[in-house]
Amino acid sequence: MALISIVFYVLQFYQDGAIVKAIGKAFESITVETFSLRYTNFLIFTYDTIHYYRNSGFCWEPGAFGSFLTLALMFNFLINDFKLNKEALIITLAILTTVSTTAYLGAFILYFLRYRVLSRGSKITIIIFAVIFALAIPNVPFLGEKVVEIYEQDIRDLKELEQLSVYYEDVERQIPLNRFASVIFLYEQFNWKLFLGVSNQYNEYYINEFNVNISNGIMDFVTKFGMVGLMVLLYRYGKLCWAYLRKTEYVCYSILILLILSFGEPILMLPICVIFIFLPTFKKQDFSALSFDYRSKYLPLKRPNTI
């Protein structure tokens, strides 16, 4: 899917996406109805005129596609000795075409994790990575500048929530709250209840009281299942990563990657990331079929039976 997206991504630059639009029109039977003239979608690819220079792949927008790709790249590295194989290179190229802040940050930390696992490196090298990262945030437009711009717009939207509510009610749409606005809105509505979460009451509340569209996966998850639920998810996810990495530092990097990606659309956090709660169940499987030399150093000589 990453390779297919790259092909269509190149085509979307021709005459303002004329070829991609023509393909979408020719295959209307497999087109997802978007009710918007902005989008051309035929299941395996989406072209959005607003994101004309970015790759949305099979998703609804580039950021979501970049997050899926980063998760795929992480799995590829874990089961293939962190090798830069053909699949890893294709997925990395696809991530670059998304021009997504969350995907770029997640991929950067993932490649840093790869460097640490394979080379381990000195403390000086780690400091150099940190300095490069710190310098990139204020100087790369889609990192620091974009984040500040989104935050300021989110604050303005929250102050004008009642006025926005009237407008979006007239056009029969939900009020779109961006990443930071979603966090602030949900915190103000539920406060201390976020410790254990409010479960199904959450949907009933924000749909009936405020017809808003939440776009922060972490806060959406915390509101439903609480900080307790989030800690359970991260613990189980860390347990899965530990089976491959066997070092606390590396597991922390992996958790950071998941949190960065989950700062985006809720569908990336629930239900996609919930699979990590169940995957560690298979941690007792036989790793003999895998060739990961680094991991084999830490595994016991007597391996458990395969489930």
N, C-alpha and C positions, 0 to 999 in steps of 0.2 A: 504493500500500500504506500509506503514511503517512496519507492521508485516510481510508481504510477503518478503520485502527486507531483513529483519533480517534472515529469513529462508535461502534464497539464499546466503546471506552474509556468513553464517556458511558453506554452501556447497562449496563456492569458495575457501576455504582453503584446500579442499581435492585434493591432487595430482595436485597442480597448476591449480585448477579450472576445472579439467577433467569432473566432473559431470555437472557443469554449461555449459561448452562447448558442451557436449553431448546433453543437453536439447535444446540448441540453434540450433544445427544441426538438431535435430529431428523436430523442429518447424520452419523450414526455411521459411515457408509461412507467418509467422507473425514476421519475423526478419527484422529489419530496416537495409538497406544496408549502411555500414559505409566505405567501400572501404579501410579497414585497418585490418590487421591480429591481431592487438592489441585487438580489441573489439569482444565480443560476446553479442549480444543483441536480446531479444525476447519480446520487448514492455514493459513488467512489470519489467524487470531487465536488467542491463548492467554490464558486467564484463570486466574490462580493466586491462591488465597484468601489466601496469605501476602502477596502484593503487590496487595492489593485496591484500593489507591489509586494504583497505578502501571500504566503502559501497556506490556505485553509485546509487542504487535503480533504479527507472524508468527513471533517467536522464542520461545525457551523461558523467557526472563526479561527484565526491563526493561533491564538493563545492556547485554546483547547487542544488543537492538533499538536502543537509543540510539547504540551504536557504529556500527551499519550506517547509521543515519540521518545521523550526523555525516559519515561518508565520502561519502554521497550528496550532502549539502549542500556539501561541499568540491568535488566534481566539478561540481555545478551552478554554483557561483561561478566556477570556473576557465573553464568553456566559455561562460559568459553574462556576462562582463565584471564579475563580482561584483555584479550587479544583484539587488535584492530583488524578484524576480519572484514570480508566484503560487506556483510550486513551492517556492521557497526559504522563503516564509512558512509554507506548509503543513508542510514538513519541520521547520522551527524550532518550530512549535507542537507537533508530535508529539514532538520532543526534550524539550520542557518537561514533557510528560505522563509521561515515563519516570522522572523524579526520580532519574536515574542520576548518580553522582559523576563517572565517567569521561566520560560524554557531555556533562555540563555543562561540565567543564573543557575538553574538546576543542572544544566549540561556542564557549566564551568566547574561546579563543585564535584560533579561526577568524574570529570577528567582529572581533577585534582586528586580525588580518591584513587583513581587508576594509577596515577603517578606515585602516590604514597604506598599502595599495595605492591607495585612492581619494583619501584626504585627505593622506596622508603625515604630517601633524601635526608639532607641535613636540616637543622633548624634555620640556617641562613636561607635555604631554598624556600622553606615554608614562609618565612618573612617576606621574601621577594614576591611570592604568589599573593600574599595579603596586601602588599603595597600596590601591586598592579591592580588588584580588585578594588582597592580603596580609591585609586586614581581614576578608574574607569567609571565609577558611579556618578561623580559630578560632571564628567566630561563627555560621556556617551549620551546623546539625546534621549534614546529610548530607555535609559536606565534612570539616572537621577532626575533629569528634567521632566520626564514623563510621569514618574511617581509623584513628584511635587505638584505637577499640574492636575493629576487625578485627585490627589488629596484635597487641594484647594477647591476644585469643582464639587467634590463630595460634600464638603462643609457648606458650600452655598446651597446645594440641593436640599440638605437637611433643614436649613433655616427656612426654606421656601416649600416645605413638604405639603402644607395645606393648599397652597396655590397650585402646586404640581398635581395634587390629588384631584382637584377640580378639572384640570385640563385632561388628564389621562382617563378620568371617568367619562368625559365627553367623547373621547376617541375610542373608548372601550378597550383600554390597554392597561397593563400593570405599570406602576411607577418603577423605572429601572434604577436601582441603587447600585453604585459601583463598589469596588472592593472595600475601601475604608468606610464609606457611608453605611455599608451593610453591617460592619463590625459595631459602629457607634449606635446605629438604630437598634440592633438586637440587644446590645448591652443596656441601653436606656429602657427598653421595654421589659426585660426579664431580670436584670441585675443579679442578685445572689442566687436566683433559681438556676443560673447557668452552671452552678457547681454539679448538680445532678441532672440537669436538663429537664425539659418539659414535654418530651415525646410528642404524641399526636396533637396535643393542645397547641403546639407551635403553628402548624399549618392552619388550623381553625382560626387562630388569633390573627395572624398577619394577613390572611386572606379576607376575613370579615371586617377587621378593624382598619387595617391599612393594606390596600391592594398593591403591595410592593413586590418587586422581583429581586430576590437576594442573589448576589453574585460572589459571595465569599464562602468557599467550601469549608474552611476550618470553623468559621463562626456558625455556619449552618449545622455542622456536625455537633459542635459544642452545645448549641441551643437544643438540639434533639436529644442528645445523649450525655450532655454535661462534660465538665472537665474530667470527671472520672472515666467516662466512656472514651474520651480522647487518649487518656493515659493508658487504658487497656489496649486500644488500637496501636499506639506507638510501641508499647511493650511487646505485643505479639509480632509486630513488624520488625522490631529490633531483634527479636528472637530468631526470626527467619534469616535476617542479614548475618547474625552471629554464626549461623551454621556454615556460611560461606566465608566470612571474613575473620572470625576468631580474634578480634581485637576491638576494644571499646572505642578507641579513637575512630576507627573506620565505620563502626556502627553509627556513631554520632553524626558523621558526614552523611550517611544514608538517611538517617531520620531528618536531617536538615533539608535534604533534597525533597523528601516527601512533603514536608511542611511548606516549602516554597511552591511546589506544584499545586498543592491543595489550597493555596491562597486564592486560586482562581475559581472557576465555575464549580458549584456544588456537586455536579454529576461526576467530577473527578475524585471527590472525597467519598461520596455516597451515591451509588454502591461500589464504584470501581475499587477504591482503596480498602474497602471492608474485606476484600478477599485475603488481605494480609492477616486477618484475625484467624483464618482457618488454615492457611498454608503451613504454618509451623507444625501442624499436626503430622505432617509428613517428614519432619526433621530427622526421624529415626530411619529414613530410607537408606538403602545401600548406596554409598557414594563411589563404589568401586568402578562404576561405568564412566565416571567423570575423571577428567585428566588434570584437574586443577592442582598443580604441584604445591602451591602455597597452602591451600586448605589441607592437603593430605599430610602435611607436617604436624598438624594439630589433631588429626583424627586418631582415635585409639586403634591399635593394631587389630583388635577383635571387633569387627563391625557388627552392628545389630542386624537382625533379619529384615528383609525387605517387606514393607507393608503391602 
